[in-house]
């Protein structure tokens, strides 16, 4: 498994919600209590997106917006359109906080709006990326990343549009996979044009990218620099120097940091004993694991787990 796929899978980026909006202006909707990652795509027409009280950004047809780490955002037909509704906890409210029934706005499965000629068509997907691994994915992005329409993203959005209003067995699973596909394409496009963490830039580097893949596929293995160098067909010295230059830290330092990231999520999401968690991330000695964990998080695994549960 490649590193980006591993991160998305371990971050549990699978509990996704997909909805389609078809509305003619004027319209405006604010999403409050938003998840850690939202994917908004304009399929037809255009729209304006504003984070909290920030500067509006235009989304043209085929554009994809990735939104992270914000308290709320507003999508409207025009930046001058006043706020109409707020979506909070799956419930629709007026701007004054009065609940509003969805009746009359349901056009098809997962599709809402008026459906009038000249309407803007948008798809919105939401992910709740969890834990320290999830933060690694989110750290790739600014609060708002807009990916312009490309020959790669267009067909994926067309397929998502076709499938979103269908209601057949397994449809939610299909939509989650398609949204994952759109997300990965958007991440690729954004990362290709942006200043990114050194580890991401190293993914395609000869030797180093393969070594990262080995470390992510089996982080509990007792890796040595010599074994990794042999795996990727480089001398130990050449591999160590190239890895450190491109990733920003030596191979085993990177491995330790990745193991601690995995351990933190295991401590948060499971009831496994400290010894079991230590073994799962490659430590035979729980004491050695505890020392490494405290060096990273400034707390013992037991103390950290208790604080994470509060």
C-alpha positions in Angstrom: 0.0 0.0 0.0 1.3 3.5 -0.9 1.8 6.0 1.9 -1.2 8.3 1.1 -3.6 5.4 0.8 -2.2 4.1 4.2 -2.8 7.5 5.8 -6.4 7.7 4.5 -7.2 4.2 5.5 -5.7 4.5 9.0 -7.4 7.9 9.5 -10.7 6.0 8.9 -11.7 8.3 6.0 -14.6 6.0 5.2 -17.5 7.4 7.2 -18.4 9.8 4.5 -21.7 11.7 3.8 -22.6 12.7 0.3 -25.4 15.2 -0.7 -26.3 17.1 -3.8 -27.8 20.6 -4.0 -29.7 21.9 -7.1 -30.8 25.5 -6.5 -31.4 28.7 -8.5 -30.4 32.0 -6.9 -30.7 33.8 -4.7 -29.6 31.2 -2.1 -27.2 30.9 0.7 -26.5 28.1 3.2 -24.1 28.1 6.2 -22.7 24.8 7.5 -21.9 24.9 11.2 -20.3 22.2 13.3 -18.5 21.0 10.2 -16.4 17.8 10.1 -12.6 17.8 9.9 -12.7 17.6 6.1 -15.4 18.7 3.6 -15.3 18.2 -0.2 -17.4 20.7 -2.2 -17.7 20.4 -6.0 -19.5 22.7 -8.4 -21.0 20.5 -11.1 -23.0 23.1 -13.0 -23.1 26.9 -12.8 -20.9 28.7 -10.2 -21.0 29.4 -6.5 -19.1 31.4 -3.9 -17.6 29.9 -0.8 -16.6 31.8 2.4 -14.9 30.4 5.5 -16.3 31.7 8.7 -16.3 35.5 8.0 -13.4 35.4 5.5 -13.0 36.5 1.9 -15.4 34.8 -0.6 -13.8 32.5 -3.2 -15.5 31.7 -6.5 -16.0 28.0 -7.5 -16.5 27.6 -11.3 -18.1 24.5 -12.8 -15.9 21.5 -12.2 -13.9 23.1 -9.3 -13.4 21.1 -6.1 -12.9 22.8 -2.7 -11.3 21.0 0.2 -12.1 22.6 3.5 -10.4 21.8 6.8 -10.0 23.1 10.3 -12.8 25.7 10.3 -15.8 26.3 12.5 -18.2 27.0 9.7 -18.4 27.9 6.1 -21.1 29.5 3.8 -21.9 28.6 0.2 -24.0 31.0 -1.9 -24.9 31.9 -5.4 -23.4 35.4 -4.9 -21.2 36.9 -2.2 -23.8 39.7 -1.8 -26.6 37.2 -1.0 -27.5 37.4 2.7 -27.5 34.3 4.9 -30.7 32.3 4.5 -30.2 29.0 6.4 -27.8 27.2 8.7 -27.3 23.5 8.7 -26.3 22.2 12.2 -26.3 18.6 13.3 -28.2 17.5 10.1 -31.0 20.0 10.9 -31.9 23.0 8.9 -32.5 26.3 10.8 -33.2 29.9 9.8 -30.5 32.4 10.5 -32.4 33.3 13.7 -32.2 29.7 14.9 -35.7 28.5 14.2 -36.0 24.9 12.9 -37.1 24.5 9.2 -38.7 21.4 7.7 -37.0 19.9 4.7 -40.4 19.3 3.1 -40.7 20.4 -0.5 -37.0 20.5 -1.1 -36.4 16.8 -1.6 -35.8 16.2 -5.3 -34.3 12.7 -5.3 -32.3 10.4 -3.0 -29.6 12.6 -1.3 -30.6 15.6 -3.5 -32.2 18.8 -2.3 -33.1 22.2 -3.7 -35.6 23.6 -6.1 -34.4 22.1 -9.4 -35.4 25.1 -11.4 -33.8 26.0 -14.8 -30.5 27.8 -14.4 -29.8 26.3 -11.1 -26.4 25.7 -9.7 -25.6 22.0 -9.0 -23.2 21.1 -6.2 -22.1 18.0 -4.4 -20.9 18.1 -0.9 -19.1 15.3 0.9 -18.0 15.3 4.5 -15.3 13.2 6.3 -14.5 12.9 10.0 -10.8 12.1 9.9 -9.7 10.9 13.3 -6.7 10.8 15.5 -3.1 11.7 15.0 -3.0 9.9 11.6 -5.9 12.0 10.5 -4.0 15.1 11.4 -1.2 14.1 9.1 -3.6 14.1 6.2 -5.1 17.4 7.3 -1.7 19.0 7.6 -1.3 18.6 3.8 -4.0 21.2 3.3 -4.7 24.9 4.2 -8.2 25.8 5.6 -9.4 26.2 1.9 -7.8 24.5 -1.0 -9.5 25.0 -4.4 -8.6 22.6 -7.2 -9.6 23.8 -10.7 -11.4 21.5 -13.1 -9.0 19.0 -14.8 -9.4 16.2 -17.4 -9.0 13.8 -14.5 -11.5 15.2 -12.0 -14.2 15.9 -14.6 -15.1 12.2 -15.4 -15.0 11.3 -11.7 -17.5 14.1 -10.8 -19.7 13.1 -13.7 -19.8 9.5 -12.4 -20.5 10.8 -8.8 -23.4 12.9 -10.2 -24.9 10.0 -12.0 -24.8 7.7 -9.0 -25.8 10.1 -6.2 -29.5 10.2 -7.0 -29.8 6.4 -7.6 -31.2 4.1 -5.0 -30.0 0.6 -5.4 -28.5 -2.0 -3.1 -25.1 -1.0 -1.9 -25.5 2.6 -3.1 -24.0 4.2 -0.1 -20.9 2.1 -0.4 -20.6 3.1 -4.1 -20.9 6.7 -3.2 -18.3 6.5 -0.5 -15.9 4.9 -2.9 -16.6 7.5 -5.5 -16.1 10.4 -3.0 -12.8 8.8 -1.9 -11.8 8.7 -5.6 -12.7 12.4 -6.0 -10.8 13.3 -2.8 -7.6 11.4 -3.9 -7.7 13.1 -7.3 -8.1 16.5 -5.6 -5.3 15.8 -3.1 -3.0 14.8 -6.0 -3.8 17.9 -8.0 -3.3 20.2 -4.9 -0.1 18.5 -3.8 1.4 18.7 -7.3 1.1 22.5 -7.2 1.8 23.3 -3.5 4.5 23.5 -1.0 4.1 20.3 1.0 5.7 18.3 3.9 9.0 16.8 2.9 7.7 13.3 3.4 5.1 13.8 0.7 7.5 15.2 -1.8 9.7 12.1 -1.2 7.0 9.6 -2.1 8.0 9.6 -5.8 11.7 9.8 -5.2 13.6 6.6 -6.4 14.5 4.4 -3.4 13.1 6.7 -0.8 9.4 6.3 -1.9 9.8 2.6 -1.8 11.4 2.7 1.7 8.5 4.8 3.0 6.1 2.2 1.6 7.9 -0.6 3.4 7.8 1.3 6.7 4.1 2.0 6.4 3.3 -1.6 5.3 5.0 -3.1 8.3 5.8 -0.6 11.0 6.2 -3.3 13.6 9.1 -5.0 11.8 12.5 -4.6 13.3 13.9 -2.4 10.5 17.5 -1.4 10.1 18.9 1.1 7.8 20.9 -1.7 6.1 17.8 -3.8 5.5 15.9 -0.8 4.0 18.8 0.0 1.8 18.9 -3.5 0.6 15.2 -3.5 -0.1 15.4 -0.5 -2.4 18.7 -1.5 -4.1 21.0 1.3 -2.7 24.1 1.2 -0.5 23.5 1.9 3.1 25.3 5.3 3.0 23.6 6.5 -0.2 20.2 5.5 1.1 20.6 7.1 4.5 21.8 10.3 3.0 19.1 10.5 0.3 16.3 9.6 2.8 17.5 12.2 5.3 17.8 14.9 2.7 14.4 14.3 1.1 12.3 13.4 4.2 14.0 15.8 6.6 14.9 13.1 9.2 16.9 9.8 9.2 15.0 6.6 8.4 14.7 5.2 11.9 13.7 8.6 13.3 10.9 8.8 10.8 9.9 5.2 11.7 9.8 6.0 15.5 7.6 9.1 14.8 5.2 7.0 12.7 5.1 4.3 15.3 4.2 6.9 18.0 1.5 8.3 15.8 0.0 4.8 15.4 0.4 4.1 19.1 -1.4 7.3 20.0 -4.4 6.3 17.9 -4.4 2.8 19.4 -4.4 4.2 22.9 -7.3 6.5 22.0 -9.5 4.1 20.2 -8.9 0.7 21.8 -8.7 -0.8 25.3 -5.5 -2.8 24.5 -2.9 -2.9 27.2 0.2 -0.8 27.0 2.2 -4.0 26.4 -0.1 -5.0 23.5 0.1 -1.5 21.9 3.9 -1.6 22.3 4.0 -4.9 20.5 1.7 -3.8 17.7 4.0 -0.9 16.9 7.2 -2.8 17.1 8.4 -2.7 20.7 9.0 -6.0 22.6 9.7 -4.1 25.8 6.8 -2.0 27.1 9.3 0.2 29.1 11.2 1.1 26.0 8.0 1.9 24.3 6.8 4.1 27.2 10.1 6.0 27.1 9.8 6.7 23.4 6.2 7.7 23.7 6.9 10.1 26.5 9.7 11.6 24.5 7.2 12.3 21.7 4.1 13.4 23.7 5.6 14.5 27.0 3.3 12.1 28.8 3.4 8.4 29.6 1.0 6.3 27.5 -1.2 5.7 30.6 -1.5 9.5 31.3 -2.0 10.3 27.7 -4.8 7.7 27.3 -6.6 9.0 30.3 -6.4 12.6 29.0 -7.6 11.6 25.6 -10.6 9.9 27.1 -11.8 13.0 28.9 
